Every structure is written in C-alpha cells, then in structure tokens.
Amino acid sequence: CALPILNNGFLWLLKVQPSTTKFTINFTNCGATGGVGPSIEQVLGAYSGIPAIADYLYPAAWLGRQGYQAWVVPFTGFYRITCAGASGGNMQHTSSSGGYTNFGGKGARVVAEYYLEIGEILIITVGQSGSGGTYVTSGFFAGGGGGFSSVHLNGGDGTGKGLLLCAGGGPGAPGGTAIAVNASNASIPA
C-alpha cells in the first residue's frame, strides 16, 4: 500500500488592490524536510526562476537564518494572505494478515487581507509535513505533527510590527486504530 503524498504548509500572497499591479505568489518550504526549515541555498534555488519572489527576497539577516524567508513588499496596496500549516505524518501498520494506514490530520488554513506599504518586509515560515510512523513488534510509533506556517511584518527600517497570521500544523497519525483530527480553519475579516 503506497502512502499518499503529505501536504507541506504554504503561504499564498495575492495582491488585490490597486488592480493595476495584481499578482499571486506562492511561498513553499523550498524542498526542506525534517525539523529544520530551508537553508539560504534552498530558498534562493527554489525561487530563482520566479521574478515576483526572487527579485524581492530580502538578503539580509532574516534570509540568512535557516527556516525563515524574507520578502520585501514591492507595491503599496491590499494583499490577501492565505497561510496553511502542514499535515501530520502518517502511521503505516503491516502484518502477515494485512495492513492499514492511519493518516495524519490536515493543517489549519487562515485567510486575511492587509494593507501593506512598499518596502515593508514579510518574515515567512512554511511548515513541513510530519514524519511517518511505523509499527514494530514492541509497539506503535505514531506519525509526527505537521509544522506551522506564519508571516510577521517588519518595517522597512527593520522595526518589528508583529505577527500577521499563523496556521497550526495537523496532528500526527496515532498508533493503533485511532484517527487523527484535522485542524480548524479560519478567515479573519478585513
């Protein structure tokens, strides 16, 4: 039985107003796996062919810290941000009489609109899906929980302005015959 592809977290950014500069970009975990986010090399490599991201990556302190991505707002206006946590890891059980898979829960998804000004810096983290668990003769090893995704806002002068959005990761699949529950979603009114 093949395990389904696990869902990593993501961050979608949609520029909605003014419509003359409308665009959509998708920030990812840049191929990173495990408990640590992408390195600077992974970030630069993942976005090298995407001008809307690559041309506005902030190459200073935040980008140099593993797991963080920093993006400079190129146009003043309203942005719709969708932030999603990663799914939890699955648990595979096999035996001579057959097998089954317990699936990890899905991460939460949060959507909100913000007015952002040119030069402000978004500090982004994107969750990675939890590791898979297996059954062994001594017991069950449940799947790991999914990572959270978040976006913070810093002023162009480097001053912190706080957390804009955060979406929790889904729970890892439990051992035995229990099931994981999906995280809740939210929409923040403008």
Salt bridges, closest charged atoms under 4 A:
GLU113 OE2 - ARG80 NH2 2.76
GLU120 OE2 - LYS161 NZ 2.87
